[in-house]
Amino acid sequence: MSRLFIVFFNLILIGCSQKEMIQKPNIILIMTDDQGWGQTGYYNHPLLKTPNLDEMANNGLRFDRFYAGAPVCSPTRASVLTGRSNDRTGVYDHGYRLRLQEKTISQALKNNGYITAHFGKWHLNGLRGPGAPILIDDKYGPQNFGFDHWLSVTNFFDINPLMSENGVFIDFNGNSSEIIFNEALSFIKEKKNKEMPFFIVIWDGSPHSPFIADDKDNIDFNNLDERSKNHYGELVAFDNSLGDFRKGLQEIGISNNTLLWFNSDNGGLGKKQNISPSTVGGLKGQKGDIWEGGIRVPSIIEWPSVIKSRISTYPSSTMDIFPTIVDILNLPDSTILMPFDGESLFPLFNSKIEKRKNKIPFRYLDKGALIDNNFKLVVTSIKKNNFELYDLLNDPKESLNISSSYPIVFQEMKDEFIKWNRTVNESINGNDYNEEFINEDGRKWWPSDERYEPFLNDLIKRPEYTEYIKRRANLN
């Protein structure tokens, strides 16, 4: 081999981009349910210790300004799977179904050689009420959005859950976090020799109500009221299960090229739910609010072969997850349905990028927001055109409306939100889909769903369902 060829070959290698040098990673998305921005050990919570989240943060990329796509669960889940703001997808509030015309990250990865699986809470099939096993013929279940395997329930779930594995009901005994992490790890062990990468979604039900935790997880919270004690105990159980799961990935030798992405689905609970101490780290608002306490959440990416440990204050959101993975895998732009509202965070993995070019938009019911780095436009009423402006760098608690001090910034952001809001209305009307659009947006309580009628005599015996089934005639 000539010296000239060797030099030429080396130049080609040097010129390769990072993504071209990366082997297809395994990808695991982990999401908690109602964990507030301040509920981690690494944010110095006064009571809660999360050693495994802390270790993950120390080893990976910790986002200190990461946002859920919405201040409640189902809309954020839609934003994770699609890269789009929730209203575009028909998921306007908790319990709404995700439109079948949407393109999802699970479909994209399945079509590109990934084994796909979902474990835990789904809440995108139009059903309200405590988590029930998803039926095999539910056309809005995980199986119709790109998941080969699923062990899932419709909504929140707790100790000793009844779940559905590919349509078969399974009655589990034990802690819900431990169950889904163990089942996910077993699935990975079973599939790891197939020489195919995997995409796993683990959506935990903790620390959502009804707040039931094991005594061993409540030890540090005995001075709290019963609701708060169990709420925090559920987070301890989640953190322990996460730690066992990460250790399991290391033991089977796949952790180095596994991208593990953790975040919560919305802001924390507070006075409305009688939870104390603070869950939002001193931010304004809580779950259901468009203020920082309602949408800012903890988030970490761990990918040992690629990401070096660091902390980022770059504004980012759940709408960035799909575009980031598309970028990592170099998939075509058509993979995501247009228009989408996120951006790739891949360039951020090992580079310090200070300023985000694309603003982060939010729309939930009659409220909205637009984040432009340190400026945040808050829309307290879309219908009434009520806008406020805040400087998150100097006023992280959103206490001073500075719209009159920055009239040009205020007007530009107002105009941009109004323009963006029009595109969301067009999406709602089905303008993004090539095929004929039939609007099936909606939600209902599963105990009043006739498909569950054959199972009610057995389900009513379970304490988590009894109340809902007894009053099903009054549910709508």
C-alpha positions as CSV (number, residue, x, y, z in Angstrom):
1,M,0.0,0.0,0.0
2,S,1.5,3.4,-1.0
3,R,2.3,6.1,1.5
4,L,0.1,8.5,-0.6
5,F,-2.9,6.2,-0.2
6,I,-2.4,5.9,3.5
7,V,-2.3,9.7,3.9
8,F,-5.4,10.1,1.7
9,F,-7.3,7.4,3.7
10,N,-6.4,9.1,7.0
11,L,-7.6,12.5,5.7
12,I,-10.9,10.9,4.8
13,L,-11.2,9.5,8.4
14,I,-10.4,12.8,9.9
15,G,-13.0,14.5,7.7
16,C,-15.8,12.1,8.8
17,S,-18.4,13.8,10.9
18,Q,-19.1,12.5,14.4
19,K,-22.4,11.0,13.4
20,E,-20.7,9.0,10.6
21,M,-18.3,7.5,13.1
22,I,-21.0,6.5,15.6
23,Q,-22.4,2.9,15.6
24,K,-26.2,2.8,15.8
25,P,-26.8,3.3,19.5
26,N,-29.5,1.6,21.6
27,I,-31.9,4.3,22.7
28,I,-33.9,4.3,25.9
29,L,-36.3,7.1,26.9
30,I,-37.3,7.2,30.6
31,M,-40.0,9.5,31.9
32,T,-41.5,10.0,35.4
33,D,-45.0,11.1,36.1
34,D,-45.4,14.5,37.9
35,Q,-41.8,14.8,39.1
36,G,-41.0,18.5,39.6
37,W,-37.9,20.3,38.5
38,G,-36.6,20.5,42.1
39,Q,-37.2,16.9,43.0
40,T,-33.6,15.5,42.6
41,G,-30.7,15.2,44.9
42,Y,-28.4,17.1,42.5
43,Y,-30.7,20.2,42.9
44,N,-30.2,19.9,46.7
45,H,-33.7,19.0,47.6
46,P,-34.0,19.4,51.5
47,L,-35.3,15.8,52.0
48,L,-35.2,13.7,48.8
49,K,-32.0,11.8,47.9
50,T,-31.7,10.5,44.4
51,P,-28.2,8.9,44.2
52,N,-28.8,7.1,40.9
53,L,-30.1,10.2,39.1
54,D,-27.2,12.1,40.6
55,E,-24.7,9.5,39.3
56,M,-26.4,9.7,35.9
57,A,-26.2,13.5,35.9
58,N,-22.5,13.3,36.9
59,N,-21.7,11.0,34.0
60,G,-23.8,12.6,31.3
61,L,-25.3,15.8,30.0
62,R,-27.5,17.5,32.6
63,F,-30.0,20.0,31.3
64,D,-30.9,22.7,33.8
65,R,-33.4,24.4,31.5
66,F,-35.3,21.5,30.0
67,Y,-39.0,21.8,29.3
68,A,-41.9,19.4,29.1
69,G,-43.9,20.0,25.9
70,A,-46.9,20.8,28.1
71,P,-47.8,21.2,31.8
72,V,-49.7,17.9,31.9
73,C,-49.0,14.3,30.9
74,S,-50.6,13.2,27.7
75,P,-49.7,16.3,25.7
76,T,-46.1,15.9,26.7
77,R,-46.1,12.3,25.7
78,A,-47.4,13.3,22.3
79,S,-44.6,15.8,21.9
80,V,-42.0,13.2,22.7
81,L,-43.2,10.7,20.1
82,T,-43.8,13.3,17.3
83,G,-41.5,16.3,17.9
84,R,-44.5,18.5,17.5
85,S,-46.5,20.7,19.9
86,N,-49.3,18.7,21.4
87,D,-52.3,20.5,19.9
88,R,-51.0,19.7,16.4
89,T,-51.4,16.0,17.2
90,G,-54.9,16.2,18.7
91,V,-53.8,15.7,22.2
92,Y,-55.1,18.9,23.8
93,D,-55.2,17.7,27.4
94,H,-54.7,14.6,29.6
95,G,-56.3,11.5,28.2
96,Y,-56.8,12.6,24.6
97,R,-55.9,10.1,21.8
98,L,-52.9,10.6,19.5
99,R,-53.9,10.9,15.9
100,L,-53.1,7.9,13.8
101,Q,-51.9,10.1,11.0
102,E,-49.0,11.3,13.1
103,K,-45.5,10.1,12.4
104,T,-43.8,8.7,15.6
105,I,-40.2,8.2,16.6
106,S,-41.0,4.5,17.3
107,Q,-42.3,4.0,13.8
108,A,-39.2,5.7,12.4
109,L,-36.8,3.5,14.3
110,K,-38.7,0.3,13.7
111,N,-38.5,1.1,9.9
112,N,-34.7,1.6,10.4
113,G,-33.9,-1.8,11.9
114,Y,-34.6,-1.1,15.6
115,I,-36.5,-3.5,17.9
116,T,-39.1,-1.3,19.7
117,A,-40.9,-1.7,23.0
118,H,-43.0,0.3,25.4
119,F,-43.2,-0.3,29.2
120,G,-45.6,1.5,31.6
121,K,-48.0,4.4,31.2
122,W,-49.3,5.1,27.7
123,H,-52.2,7.6,28.1
124,L,-52.5,8.4,24.4
125,N,-55.5,6.3,23.5
126,G,-58.3,8.6,24.6
127,L,-59.1,6.9,27.9
128,R,-59.3,8.6,31.3
129,G,-59.2,7.0,34.8
130,P,-56.6,4.9,36.6
131,G,-54.4,2.8,34.4
132,A,-56.2,-0.2,33.0
133,P,-54.6,-2.9,30.8
134,I,-54.7,-1.8,27.1
135,L,-56.8,-4.0,24.9
136,I,-55.3,-5.9,22.0
137,D,-57.9,-4.3,19.6
138,D,-57.3,-0.7,20.8
139,K,-56.4,1.0,17.6
140,Y,-54.8,3.9,19.6
141,G,-52.6,1.5,21.6
142,P,-48.7,1.3,21.4
143,Q,-49.0,-1.5,18.8
144,N,-50.3,1.0,16.2
145,F,-47.6,3.6,16.7
146,G,-44.5,1.5,16.0
147,F,-44.0,-0.6,19.1
148,D,-43.2,-4.3,18.5
149,H,-43.7,-5.2,22.1
150,W,-45.6,-3.5,24.9
151,L,-46.3,-4.0,28.6
152,S,-48.6,-1.0,29.2
153,V,-51.6,0.5,30.9
154,T,-53.8,3.4,29.9
155,N,-52.8,5.8,32.6
156,F,-51.1,6.1,36.1
157,F,-50.4,2.8,38.0
158,D,-49.0,1.9,41.4
159,I,-48.1,-1.1,43.5
160,N,-49.3,-4.5,42.3
161,P,-50.4,-3.3,38.9
162,L,-52.6,-5.1,36.4
163,M,-51.0,-4.6,33.0
164,S,-51.3,-5.7,29.4
165,E,-48.5,-7.5,27.6
166,N,-49.3,-7.4,23.9
167,G,-53.0,-7.6,24.8
168,V,-52.7,-10.3,27.5
169,F,-53.6,-9.2,31.0
170,I,-50.9,-9.9,33.6
171,D,-51.4,-9.3,37.4
172,F,-48.0,-8.3,38.9
173,N,-47.0,-8.2,42.5
174,G,-44.7,-5.6,43.7
175,N,-43.5,-2.0,43.2
176,S,-44.5,-0.6,39.8
177,S,-41.2,1.1,39.1
178,E,-39.3,-2.1,39.9
179,I,-41.6,-4.1,37.7
180,I,-41.4,-2.1,34.5
181,F,-37.6,-1.6,34.8
182,N,-37.1,-5.3,35.4
183,E,-39.4,-6.3,32.6
184,A,-37.6,-3.9,30.3
185,L,-34.2,-5.3,31.3
186,S,-35.4,-8.9,30.7
187,F,-36.6,-7.8,27.3
188,I,-33.3,-6.3,26.4
189,K,-31.4,-9.4,27.6
190,E,-33.6,-11.6,25.4
191,K,-33.1,-9.4,22.3
192,K,-29.5,-8.3,22.7
193,N,-28.1,-11.2,20.7
194,K,-30.2,-10.5,17.7
195,E,-27.6,-8.0,16.4
196,M,-30.3,-5.3,16.1
197,P,-30.3,-2.1,18.1
198,F,-33.3,-1.5,20.3
199,F,-35.5,1.5,21.1
200,I,-37.2,1.2,24.5
201,V,-39.7,3.6,26.1
202,I,-40.1,3.4,29.9
203,W,-42.9,5.7,31.1
204,D,-43.2,5.3,34.9
205,G,-46.3,6.0,36.9
206,S,-44.5,7.6,39.8
207,P,-44.8,9.9,41.7
208,H,-48.4,10.4,40.4
209,S,-51.4,9.9,42.8
210,P,-52.8,7.8,44.5
211,F,-49.4,7.9,46.3
212,I,-48.6,4.4,47.6
213,A,-45.1,3.5,48.5
214,D,-43.4,0.7,50.5
215,D,-42.4,1.5,54.1
216,K,-38.7,1.0,53.2
217,D,-38.9,3.9,50.7
218,N,-40.6,6.3,53.2
219,I,-38.0,6.2,56.0
220,D,-36.7,9.7,55.3
221,F,-40.2,11.3,55.2
222,N,-41.8,10.2,58.5
223,N,-42.3,13.9,59.5
224,L,-44.4,14.6,56.4
225,D,-48.2,14.1,56.0
226,E,-49.3,10.7,54.6
227,R,-49.8,12.0,51.0
228,S,-46.4,13.8,50.8
229,K,-44.6,10.9,52.5
230,N,-45.8,8.4,49.9
231,H,-45.4,10.8,47.1
232,Y,-41.7,11.2,47.9
233,G,-41.4,7.5,48.7
234,E,-42.4,6.7,45.2
235,L,-39.5,8.8,43.9
236,V,-37.1,6.9,46.1
237,A,-38.5,3.6,44.6
238,F,-38.1,5.0,41.1
239,D,-34.5,6.1,41.7
240,N,-33.6,2.7,43.2
241,S,-35.1,0.9,40.1
242,L,-33.3,3.2,37.8
243,G,-30.0,2.4,39.5
244,D,-30.6,-1.4,39.2
245,F,-31.5,-0.9,35.6
246,R,-28.4,1.0,34.8
247,K,-26.3,-1.6,36.6
248,G,-28.0,-4.3,34.5
249,L,-27.1,-2.5,31.3
250,Q,-23.5,-2.4,32.4
251,E,-23.4,-6.1,33.4
252,I,-24.6,-7.2,30.0
253,G,-22.1,-5.0,28.4
254,I,-24.2,-2.6,26.4
255,S,-24.2,0.6,28.4
256,N,-21.3,2.2,26.6
257,N,-23.3,2.6,23.3
258,T,-26.7,3.1,24.9
259,L,-28.3,6.5,24.9
260,L,-30.3,6.9,28.1
261,W,-32.6,10.0,28.1
262,F,-34.4,10.8,31.3
263,N,-37.0,13.6,32.0
264,S,-40.3,14.2,33.7
265,D,-43.6,14.7,31.9
266,N,-44.6,18.0,33.5
267,G,-44.0,20.2,36.5
268,G,-44.3,19.2,40.1
269,L,-47.3,19.1,42.5
270,G,-48.0,21.7,45.1
271,K,-50.7,23.2,47.2
272,K,-53.5,22.1,44.9
273,Q,-52.5,18.5,45.6
274,N,-51.4,19.1,49.2
275,I,-47.8,18.0,48.6
276,S,-44.9,19.4,50.6
277,P,-42.1,20.4,50.7
278,S,-41.7,22.2,47.4
279,T,-41.4,20.1,44.3
280,V,-40.5,22.8,41.8
281,G,-37.2,24.2,43.3
282,G,-38.6,27.7,44.0
283,L,-40.1,28.2,40.5
284,K,-43.5,29.9,40.0
285,G,-46.5,27.6,39.4
286,Q,-46.9,23.8,39.3
287,K,-48.5,21.1,37.2
288,G,-51.1,22.5,34.9
289,D,-49.5,26.0,34.8
290,I,-47.6,27.5,31.9
291,W,-45.2,29.2,34.4
292,E,-41.8,27.6,34.9
293,G,-42.9,25.4,37.7
294,G,-45.5,23.8,35.4
295,I,-43.2,23.1,32.4
296,R,-39.6,23.1,33.5
297,V,-38.5,19.5,34.4
298,P,-35.3,17.6,35.3
299,S,-33.6,16.0,32.3
300,I,-30.3,14.0,31.7
301,I,-28.8,12.3,28.7
302,E,-26.2,9.6,29.4
303,W,-24.3,8.1,26.5
304,P,-20.8,7.0,27.7
305,S,-19.2,6.5,24.3
306,V,-20.2,9.9,23.0
307,I,-21.1,12.4,25.8
308,K,-18.7,13.8,28.3
309,S,-20.0,14.9,31.7
310,R,-21.2,18.5,31.8
311,I,-24.1,20.8,32.7
312,S,-26.0,22.8,30.1
313,T,-28.3,25.8,30.5
314,Y,-29.3,25.6,26.8
315,P,-33.1,25.8,26.6
316,S,-34.4,22.5,25.3
317,S,-37.6,20.5,25.4
318,T,-39.3,17.1,24.8
319,M,-40.1,18.3,21.3
320,D,-36.3,18.1,20.6
321,I,-36.1,14.4,21.3
322,F,-37.3,13.1,18.0
323,P,-35.3,15.6,15.9
324,T,-32.1,14.8,17.9
325,I,-32.4,11.1,17.3
326,V,-33.2,11.7,13.6
327,D,-30.0,13.7,13.4
328,I,-27.9,11.1,15.3
329,L,-29.0,8.4,12.9
330,N,-28.8,10.6,9.8
331,L,-32.4,9.9,8.8
332,P,-34.2,11.9,6.1
333,D,-36.1,15.1,6.9
334,S,-39.3,13.4,5.9
335,T,-39.0,11.1,8.9
336,I,-40.8,13.7,11.0
337,L,-44.2,15.2,10.0
338,M,-44.0,18.8,9.1
339,P,-44.2,21.3,10.6
340,F,-42.4,20.2,13.8
341,D,-41.5,22.4,16.7
342,G,-38.3,20.9,18.1
343,E,-34.6,21.0,17.0
344,S,-31.7,18.6,17.1
345,L,-29.6,18.8,20.3
346,F,-26.9,16.5,18.9
347,P,-24.5,19.4,18.2
348,L,-24.8,20.3,21.9
349,F,-23.6,16.9,23.1
350,N,-20.0,17.9,23.3
351,S,-20.0,21.5,22.3
352,K,-20.9,24.5,24.5
353,I,-23.6,26.4,22.5
354,E,-24.8,29.4,24.3
355,K,-27.8,30.6,22.2
356,R,-30.7,28.7,20.8
357,K,-31.8,29.9,17.3
358,N,-35.3,28.4,17.4
359,K,-37.8,29.5,20.0
360,I,-39.7,26.9,22.0
361,P,-43.5,27.3,21.7
362,F,-46.2,26.0,24.0
363,R,-50.0,25.9,23.8
364,Y,-52.2,24.3,26.4
365,L,-55.9,25.0,26.5
366,D,-56.3,28.8,26.5
367,K,-52.7,29.4,27.6
368,G,-49.4,29.5,25.8
369,A,-45.7,30.5,26.0
370,L,-42.8,31.2,23.7
371,I,-39.2,30.9,25.1
372,D,-36.4,32.8,23.3
373,N,-33.3,32.0,25.4
374,N,-33.7,34.2,28.5
375,F,-36.9,35.9,27.3
376,K,-40.2,34.2,27.9
377,L,-43.5,35.4,26.5
378,V,-46.4,34.1,28.7
379,V,-49.9,34.0,27.2
380,T,-52.3,34.0,30.1
381,S,-55.2,33.9,27.6
382,I,-54.9,33.2,23.9
383,K,-58.6,34.1,23.3
384,K,-58.2,37.5,25.0
385,N,-54.7,38.2,23.7
386,N,-53.3,38.6,27.1
387,F,-49.5,38.6,26.9
388,E,-46.7,39.2,29.4
389,L,-42.9,39.2,29.1
390,Y,-40.3,37.9,31.6
391,D,-36.5,37.8,31.8
392,L,-35.7,34.3,33.1
393,L,-32.0,35.0,33.7
394,N,-32.6,37.9,36.1
395,D,-36.1,36.9,37.2
396,P,-36.3,33.1,37.2
397,K,-39.4,33.2,39.4
398,E,-41.3,35.3,36.8
399,S,-42.2,38.0,39.3
400,L,-41.8,41.1,37.1
401,N,-43.6,41.7,33.7
402,I,-41.1,43.6,31.6
403,S,-43.2,44.1,28.5
404,S,-43.1,47.9,28.8
405,S,-39.3,47.9,29.3
406,Y,-38.7,45.9,26.2
407,P,-41.4,46.9,23.8
408,I,-39.6,45.8,20.6
409,V,-38.8,42.3,22.0
410,F,-42.3,42.1,23.4
411,Q,-44.0,43.0,20.0
412,E,-41.7,40.7,18.0
413,M,-42.4,37.7,20.3
414,K,-46.2,38.4,20.3
415,D,-46.2,38.5,16.5
416,E,-44.3,35.3,16.3
417,F,-46.5,33.5,18.8
418,I,-49.7,34.6,16.9
419,K,-48.2,33.5,13.6
420,W,-47.2,30.1,15.1
421,N,-50.6,29.7,16.7
422,R,-52.2,30.0,13.3
423,T,-50.1,27.1,12.0
424,V,-51.2,25.0,15.0
425,N,-54.9,25.7,14.1
426,E,-54.1,24.6,10.6
427,S,-52.6,21.4,12.0
428,I,-55.7,20.8,14.1
429,N,-57.8,21.0,10.9
430,G,-55.7,18.2,9.3
431,N,-53.7,20.3,6.9
432,D,-50.5,18.5,7.7
433,Y,-51.7,15.1,6.5
434,N,-51.6,13.8,2.9
435,E,-54.5,11.5,3.3
436,E,-58.2,12.5,3.9
437,F,-58.5,13.6,7.5
438,I,-61.3,12.2,9.7
439,N,-61.3,14.0,13.0
440,E,-61.6,11.4,15.9
441,D,-60.1,13.7,18.6
442,G,-61.6,13.0,22.0
443,R,-61.4,11.2,25.3
444,K,-63.7,9.3,27.7
445,W,-63.5,7.3,30.9
446,W,-62.5,3.7,30.3
447,P,-65.0,2.2,32.8
448,S,-67.8,3.6,30.6
449,D,-66.2,2.2,27.4
450,E,-68.2,-0.8,26.2
451,R,-65.0,-2.7,25.2
452,Y,-64.2,-3.1,28.9
453,E,-67.7,-4.3,29.8
454,P,-66.7,-8.0,29.7
455,F,-64.0,-7.4,32.3
456,L,-65.8,-5.2,34.8
457,N,-67.0,-7.9,37.1
458,D,-63.3,-8.9,37.8
459,L,-61.9,-5.4,37.6
460,I,-64.3,-4.0,40.2
461,K,-62.7,-6.2,42.8
462,R,-59.4,-4.3,42.5
463,P,-59.2,-1.3,44.9
464,E,-57.7,1.0,42.2
465,Y,-60.7,0.6,40.0
466,T,-63.7,0.0,42.4
467,E,-64.7,3.7,42.8
468,Y,-64.5,4.4,39.1
469,I,-66.5,1.4,38.0
470,K,-69.2,1.9,40.6
471,R,-69.9,5.4,39.3
472,R,-69.3,4.7,35.6
473,A,-72.8,5.7,34.7
474,N,-72.0,9.2,35.8
475,L,-68.7,9.4,33.9
476,N,-68.6,11.1,30.6
